[in-house]
Amino acid sequence: MLPLTEEVPKALLPIEGEGRGRTVLEAMIDSVMSSGARDIVVVTGFAGERVESHLARRYGDRVRCVRNTRWAEDVNIASVSCGVGALRQPERGYLVVETDLLLDRVAWSALFDVIDTDPGSFWVCRGRYGVERTGGVVHAGADERIDVVDYRPTYDPNCEGWPKMLGMLAVGPAQVRADIALRAMAMQESIRQYYLMPWKHGLHRLCARVLALEVGFAATFNTVPEFEAACRAYQVRAERAVALSF
């Protein structure tokens, strides 16, 4: 994402560009708040003080921050551990959200509609794995239970058509203890791994299903062109929503 992220993390990039309007993180938090979430914890690392002061000005004590002091050596498993550990009531379940995401209100509402009515665990997915869409992937058996969780950044034809991870994991109350325990065990070996790895190796203890988020707008980004394309599409959706509201 360089040069855009030379001084700021991806989450603080402005959606409209040139420093105008909301940042990616603000758009996410605003939507999550409107969906009823009451305990929001943001894990900071690179440029942590800048992120924390920005959120304090914007949200006050409605959003809490926790610093991952090991961010430079972490992939993201330690960040997830920090965030879950800071929750007031993790035993009630939680939603882990990567911050390089743009979702519109329709997509967020659909996601929370499922979470609010189903106490299970879900890997949130969007679209299908393929040559142009690699990375995190899952597979579900005939019983709809996920039987494979993996990260395939290089195209693997064996995964063609599998549900593609979006970057969100909903952990239900029944899986909280196992999720925390398996993550702690994995971190004893290394924090240079993705938070999905304990689920990859611990599926015998972690029951989850696919939550296919196919309504609304949702996009991830890891390059400048992907970010710019996601912002343009997001803005179009926002403009349409405003037009329809009149």
C-alpha positions as a printed Julia matrix, in Angstrom:
246×3 Matrix{Float64}:
   0.0     0.0    0.0
   3.01    2.32  -0.23
   3.27    5.26  -0.66
  -0.18    5.81   0.91
   0.77    4.01   4.12
   4.23    5.46   4.56
   3.11    7.45   7.6
  -0.38    6.15   8.41
  -1.93    2.68   8.65
  -4.43    1.53   6.04
  -7.31    2.05   8.45
  -6.72    5.83   8.56
  -6.72    6.34   4.8
  -9.52    8.7    3.75
 -12.19    7.08   1.63
 -12.63   10.19  -0.53
  -8.9    10.84  -0.96
  -6.78   13.95  -0.47
  -7.55   14.03   3.25
 -11.28   14.67   2.83
 -14.14   12.89   4.55
 -14.21    9.78   6.71
 -11.42    7.29   7.03
 -11.81    3.56   6.43
 -11.85    2.95  10.17
 -14.47    5.62  10.83
 -16.78    4.2    8.17
 -16.43    0.8    9.81
 -17.01    2.03  13.36
 -19.99    4.18  12.39
 -21.68    1.21  10.73
 -20.9    -1.15  13.6
 -22.3     1.34  16.12
 -25.48    1.78  14.1
 -25.89   -2.01  14.16
 -26.0    -2.0   17.95
 -22.48   -3.02  19.0
 -21.74   -1.64  22.48
 -18.18   -2.75  23.19
 -15.81   -1.76  20.4
 -12.07   -2.34  20.85
  -9.56   -1.16  18.25
  -6.1    -2.73  18.37
  -3.34   -0.33  17.37
   0.28   -0.9   16.42
   2.04    1.06  13.69
   1.34    4.79  14.23
  -0.6     3.75  17.32
  -0.62    7.15  19.02
  -1.98    8.78  15.86
  -4.79    6.25  15.56
  -5.66    6.48  19.25
  -5.78   10.3   19.33
  -7.84   10.34  16.13
 -10.41    7.94  17.58
 -10.49    9.76  20.92
 -11.37   13.04  19.17
 -14.0    11.36  17.02
 -15.64    8.95  19.48
 -14.49    9.78  23.0
 -14.96    6.82  25.34
 -17.41    5.06  23.01
 -14.44    3.3   21.37
 -11.57    1.83  23.38
  -8.05    1.24  22.08
  -5.45   -1.3   23.13
  -1.86   -1.22  21.9
  -0.19   -4.3   20.43
   3.39   -3.58  21.48
   4.65   -6.49  19.38
   3.06   -5.29  16.14
   6.38   -5.18  14.26
   6.92   -8.93  14.66
   3.26   -9.92  14.48
   1.18  -10.91  11.45
  -2.16  -10.46  13.2
  -2.63  -13.26  15.73
  -1.23  -11.17  18.61
  -3.49   -8.26  17.65
  -6.53  -10.52  17.89
  -5.34  -11.76  21.27
  -4.97   -8.16  22.51
  -8.41   -7.21  21.28
 -10.23  -10.21  22.71
  -8.39   -9.79  26.0
  -9.61   -6.2   26.28
 -13.3    -7.01  25.79
 -15.51   -6.5   28.82
 -17.49   -9.71  28.31
 -15.69  -11.96  25.82
 -17.62  -14.97  27.1
 -20.68  -13.62  25.26
 -18.9   -14.05  21.91
 -17.24  -11.51  19.64
 -16.65  -10.42  16.08
 -13.04  -10.14  14.87
 -12.76   -7.63  12.0
  -9.69   -6.85   9.93
  -9.5    -3.14   9.19
  -8.66   -3.24   5.49
 -12.33   -3.64   4.63
 -15.06   -1.44   3.2
 -18.68   -2.52   3.71
 -21.85   -0.53   3.18
 -24.73   -0.41   5.65
 -26.65   -3.11   3.78
 -23.81   -5.59   4.18
 -23.26   -4.7    7.85
 -26.97   -5.06   8.59
 -27.11   -8.48   6.93
 -24.08   -9.6    8.95
 -25.51   -8.49  12.29
 -28.93   -9.93  11.5
 -27.3   -13.37  11.44
 -25.07  -12.8   14.47
 -27.98  -11.47  16.54
 -30.17  -14.5   15.85
 -27.63  -17.37  15.68
 -25.22  -18.02  18.58
 -22.85  -20.12  16.46
 -19.44  -19.29  15.02
 -18.99  -18.14  11.42
 -16.22  -17.34   8.99
 -17.66  -14.47   6.98
 -17.1   -15.04   3.26
 -17.68  -13.15   0.05
 -17.49  -14.74  -3.38
 -15.43  -17.73  -4.4
 -11.74  -18.6   -4.47
 -10.14  -18.49  -7.92
  -7.18  -17.29  -9.95
  -8.07  -13.65  -9.28
  -9.27  -14.19  -5.71
  -6.71  -16.02  -3.58
  -5.9   -15.83   0.15
  -7.99  -17.05   3.05
 -10.37  -19.83   2.12
 -12.72  -22.32   3.77
 -14.55  -25.47   2.79
 -17.76  -26.85   4.28
 -18.98  -30.44   4.26
 -22.46  -31.74   3.52
 -23.48  -30.89   7.11
 -22.5   -27.24   6.43
 -19.79  -27.43   9.1
 -16.45  -26.0    7.96
 -13.91  -28.77   7.56
 -11.03  -26.78   6.05
  -9.65  -23.37   7.06
  -6.52  -22.25   5.24
  -4.54  -19.44   3.68
  -3.66  -20.0    0.01
  -2.09  -16.78  -1.37
  -0.76  -18.61  -4.43
  -3.52  -20.0   -6.6
  -4.32  -23.61  -5.73
  -6.71  -25.28  -8.21
  -7.8   -27.68  -5.46
  -9.54  -24.72  -3.77
 -11.3   -23.45  -6.89
 -14.84  -22.36  -6.05
 -14.48  -22.59  -2.26
 -15.92  -19.73  -0.14
 -13.41  -16.86   0.05
 -12.79  -15.28   3.45
 -13.69  -11.61   3.75
 -11.64  -10.88   6.86
 -14.16  -11.37   9.67
 -14.69  -14.14  12.19
 -17.71  -14.33  14.49
 -16.94  -16.47  17.54
 -20.03  -17.75  19.34
 -20.19  -18.22  23.12
 -19.71  -21.99  22.9
 -16.38  -21.6   21.07
 -14.9   -18.72  23.09
 -12.85  -20.8   25.53
 -11.44  -23.05  22.81
 -10.69  -20.08  20.55
  -8.74  -18.31  23.31
  -6.92  -21.46  24.41
  -5.87  -22.56  20.93
  -4.7   -19.08  20.02
  -2.58  -18.91  23.17
  -0.99  -22.27  22.31
  -0.24  -21.14  18.76
   1.34  -17.91  20.0
   3.75  -19.85  22.19
   5.31  -21.14  18.97
   5.22  -17.89  16.98
   3.21  -14.71  16.46
   4.32  -14.53  12.84
   1.1   -16.17  11.72
  -2.48  -15.32  10.87
  -5.22  -15.59  13.45
  -6.89  -18.24  11.29
  -4.12  -20.77  11.96
  -5.47  -22.03  15.32
  -8.75  -22.67  13.54
  -6.96  -24.5   10.74
  -5.41  -26.93  13.21
  -8.19  -26.97  15.79
 -11.33  -27.72  13.81
 -11.96  -30.76  16.02
 -12.67  -28.28  18.84
 -13.96  -25.3   16.9
 -17.26  -25.75  15.12
 -18.07  -23.04  12.58
 -20.13  -22.46   9.47
 -19.87  -20.18   6.46
 -21.7   -16.87   6.59
 -21.96  -15.93   2.92
 -22.28  -12.16   2.78
 -23.55  -11.66  -0.74
 -25.81   -8.61  -0.3
 -24.69   -5.01  -0.24
 -21.15   -3.86  -0.96
 -18.04   -5.42   0.56
 -14.42   -5.24  -0.56
 -10.93   -5.83   0.77
  -7.76   -4.11  -0.41
  -4.03   -4.81  -0.24
  -2.72   -2.61  -3.04
  -3.22    1.04  -4.03
  -5.29    0.16  -7.15
  -7.49   -2.16  -5.06
  -8.0     0.57  -2.47
  -8.85    3.21  -5.05
 -11.28    0.87  -6.81
 -12.93   -0.06  -3.49
 -13.32    3.62  -2.56
 -14.9     4.48  -5.91
 -17.38    1.62  -5.65
 -18.16    2.45  -2.02
 -18.84    6.09  -2.89
 -21.17    5.09  -5.7
 -23.14    2.93  -3.26
 -23.27    5.78  -0.75
 -24.49    8.25  -3.4
 -27.2     5.83  -4.5
 -28.33    5.41  -0.9
 -28.6     9.18  -0.48
 -30.52    9.53  -3.74
 -32.98    6.82  -2.73
 -33.58    8.48   0.64
 -35.19   11.56  -0.88
